Amino acid sequence: METKETVQVNSESVFNVTDLSVSYGDFVAIKNVNMDITKNKITAFIGPSGCGKSTLIRSFNRMNDLILGAKVNGTITYQGVDLYDKMVDPVQVRRRIGMVFQKPNPFPKTIKENITFGLKVNNMTDNMDERVEKALTQAALWDEVKDDLNKNALELSGGQQQRLCIARTIAVEPDTILMDEPCSALDPVATKKIEDLMQELVKDFSILIVTHNMQQASRSSDYCAFFTTKTSDDGKRRTGELVEFNETSIMFTTPDQELTEQYISGRFG
Amino acid sequence: MDNVNNLRDQLTKTITRPIEKIVKFFITASAFAAILISISIIFTLLTEAINFFQDPAVTFKGYFTATRWTPTFQNPEYGVIVLISSTLYIAVIACLISFPLGLFSAIYLSEFATKRTRKVIKPVLEVLAGVPTVVFGYFALNWITPNIIQRFIPGTGVFNALSAGIAVGIMIIPTVASISDDALNAVPNSLRNGSLALGATRRITSLKIMFPAALSGIIASFILGFSRAIGETMIVTIAGGQYPELNLDPRSAMYTITSSIVNVSLGDTPHGTTAYNALFALGITLFIMTFILNIGSDYVARKYRKEYE
């Protein structure tokens, strides 16, 4: 792949974020973000509503391009390549950096077609049946659906639908999975399944997850970024900022910042 | 106990509120008026149509098998099949024009257009829907026929099915486009995002995900468009001609159900004659056709609404 500039980076990191800010028109959703995301680890983004964590995660696979008026400043490099370089094709980016959304969004097709769609789009049409089985197995869904692969995906339960969306994402063999509050629409049992699944997946993928569930972040992530909103002096604008980025074990025991401590102990947010 | 009695007095009906009752009566009456009017239309059509079939010159068999529609001739023939085939023929030409154009504009509007372009195009489409059909009729006769049809197919008559069909097609583009656009917009945005996040392009996303997801709404728009094409009157009367024999040549004039109704009701035909009563038989035939199509469209649309609830 051709790029103008290649940044020398820590080989352990998959993304390097430098002075990143994202705005929608005049509204700055999040600014001054600097962080390195480590390969094959789970990195969680936590913080109160409106702190820009969903906005941030959408800039990692250029989903923000789809929102009218959204503008990304600063740089995100992905394995050394600037994701926002003019020559970079967002379609190619999304093939490598998969995404699972807040609400399960299976296509109104059969379970099998939900997975083969991505395979066809990515020209991975050899051994389709094997690939379908592998993806569903990896997503811990195979045993539940192997006998009704031709059933409409909308007939599955919410938790199964979300695991199908994960299966569909990993079937196209990305190396990174972005998860935007993947459990917020699920009950605790389904949530537990997804969390267990993440521990399996992280062996093969780098995972970024947005969550507003602090237990989830502390249970399942290796690194944790805490964001909050700062209100401008005139009180009119609220902008998200990164407060602390740390190993999860440190963050939840001896955080560097007072604000983190307050948020984690439930004193605000 | 005094308190309870006191309260009971306060709560007892003392005022009759006559205006409430009057308003309620008028509102209820309006709602039932529509139903009552529909029923009386059907009743009128039916009784007159029965009169038509009581003439010994008319038989059910002849109605559906004769290949000429000549009620005012010496030996009248009442072959409704001529009119039905003309009607369907022109409607099919109209659909060949309006389905692809309407659907593509809907896909463009909902999937590709920016908000600004959408703001311009959508009202323009709606203006097209507001053009009186008589204008389309003269447009077909005085512009489409000489400038397109006769130029490319020399020898075509002034009145021909092709020109009328194209004009009807243009007329129903907004119906198809607007309902299909609504159907595409009703598909949750999350499906679009899900597809794009898998590395699908906009083209694949719109054709393989959004289009199938909106399919029942799109089919409903097709059925409704077809039903409008069948019921269209002015365009086919002005530009389609009155050729009362069975034929399937698009260059030839044709004779649709609606334009034969217009011709009978224009006045030459005396009241109470069989030729006059034929009008009602045609009316009920047309009514049944569009009624079935509208019910079909409603059924499909309802089915599609369920999918995302």
Contacts between the chains, C-beta under 8 A, distances in Angstrom:
chain1	res1	chain2	res2	distance
A	61	B	197	6.6
A	63	B	193	6.7
A	63	B	196	7.3
A	63	B	197	6.4
A	66	B	193	7.1
A	66	B	196	6.5
A	68	B	114	7.3
A	68	B	115	6.3
A	91	B	199	5.6
A	91	B	200	7.6
A	91	B	201	5.6
A	92	B	199	7.3
A	94	B	196	6.5
A	94	B	197	5.5
A	94	B	198	6.9
A	94	B	199	4.5
A	95	B	198	7.6
A	95	B	199	3.3
A	98	B	197	6.7
A	98	B	198	7.2
A	99	B	193	8.0
A	99	B	197	4.1
A	101	B	190	6.1
A	101	B	193	6.5
A	101	B	194	6.6
A	101	B	197	7.6
A	103	B	190	6.0
A	105	B	188	7.1
A	105	B	190	3.8
A	105	B	191	5.8
A	105	B	193	7.1
A	105	B	194	4.3
A	106	B	194	7.8
A	107	B	191	6.2
A	107	B	194	6.9
A	107	B	195	7.3
A	107	B	209	5.9
A	107	B	213	7.4
A	108	B	191	7.7
A	108	B	212	7.5
A	108	B	213	5.3
A	108	B	307	6.1
A	109	B	212	7.5
A	117	B	195	7.4
A	117	B	198	7.0
A	117	B	200	7.6
A	117	B	208	6.8
A	117	B	209	7.5
A	118	B	198	4.1
A	118	B	199	7.2
A	118	B	200	7.6
A	121	B	198	6.0
A	121	B	199	5.8
A	121	B	200	4.5
A	121	B	201	7.9
A	121	B	204	5.9
A	122	B	198	7.7
A	122	B	199	5.7
A	154	B	307	7.4
A	165	B	194	7.1
A	168	B	194	8.0
A	168	B	198	6.8
A	169	B	197	7.6
A	169	B	198	7.1
A	172	B	198	6.2
A	172	B	199	6.6
